[in-house]
Amino acid sequence: MSQSVVIELEMPDDLAQFRLPNSVNHRLQQLLDKQSREGKLTSAERREAEGLVNLAEMLSLLRLRAERAAQ
């Protein structure tokens, strides 16, 4: 059975804030490039990349929901 949680947030005027900061996005790109180039990452790098991808996806989802709520 799935559960729902309702969280009330103050929405920023600039929805672009729901993106990875440039330096964090750059780090993710470095890890993805290394994986493409070398075929694998260390276990620590893989966990880092997975965490950053999860964060990017969560921020994208928040941005989309905020855009819908603003309409």
C-alpha positions, 0 to 999 in steps of 0.5 A: 500500500502506498502512502502520501505525505503532504509537505508545504513549502514556500516556493521561490519566485525563480523556479530555476533554483530547482536545478543542480548548482553548476559545480555539482552538475559539473562533477556529475558530468565528470563522473559520467564522462569517466564512466563512458571513457573507462567503462566503469567507476570505483564503487565510491564514484558510482555511489556519488554519481547515483546520489547526484542523479537521484538529487537531479531527478528529485529537483526536476520533479519539484520544479515540474510540480511547482510549475503545475501548481503555479498555473 
